[in-house]
Amino acid sequence: MRQVELTGKTADQTKSEILTDVTTDTARENSGALNNVFEKVKVQKEIDVQVQVTKKLGKNASKAVADYANSQSMKLRAQDQEAAA
């Protein structure tokens, strides 16, 4: 009686609305769970490549910065010598 007052439906009506065809045999298929497709070896290879590239970039970048700084320094020294002469 109280069920009808609260919801406007009998317990059987409510039960029939939530009844599904999912059973314990089909629950896993209908659960919506994600499949684990993480490829550890593939990801590790990609990370290894990125590490190597980063190391080489670090070496090349520091040399490039040093070369640029030296060339700028030489230009400024030349300008200073010209101004002094």
N, C-alpha and C positions, 0 to 999 in steps of 0.2 A: 504494500500500500504506500509506504513512504517513498519507495522508488518512483512510483508514478507521479507523486506530488513533486519530487525533486527534479525529475528529468522529463516527465510527460510520456515516458515509455515504461513498459514492463521490463523485468529482468530478461525475459526471453527475447524481447525485441532488441534490447541492447546487445545481448549475446550474439544474436544472428547478424548484427551489423559489424561486429568485430571478428567474426569467424572467417578464417582464411583457409586456403587449401595448402598451406605450408605445414609440412610434417617434420618430424625429426630427421627423416631421410633426405628431405629437400631443403632443410633450414640453411645449410652452408651455401648452397647455390643461390638462395634468395636473401642472404644476409647483407649483400652490398659491400662485403669486406673487400679491401684492396689486395691485389696480388703483389707479392714482393718480386719486383723485377730488377732489383739492384744488382748490377754486374760489377762485383768487386775488382776483378782482374782488369777490366776495361777502364774503370775509374782510376785504379792505381797507375796504369800505364799513362793515362792522360796527366795525372799529377806529376809523374816522373818527368814527362816531357816539359811541363810548365816549369818545374824546378830547374832543369838544365837551361832552358831559354832564359830564365830570370838570372841565373848565374852568369851566363855569357853576356847578357845585357848589362849587368852590373859592371863587368870588366870593361866592356866597350864604352859604356857611358862615362865611366870615370876617366878613361883615356881621352875621349872626345872633349870632355869638360876641361881637362888639363891642357890639351892642345889649343883649344879656343882661348883659354886664359893666357897661355904663353903668346899666342899671336896678338892678342889685344895689348898685352904688356909691351911687346916689341913695337907695335904701332905707336903707343903712347910715348915710349922712350925716343922713337924716331922724331915724333912731333916735338918733344921737349928739346931735343938736340937742335932741331931746325930753328926753334924759337930762340934758343940761346945763341945761335950763330949770327 
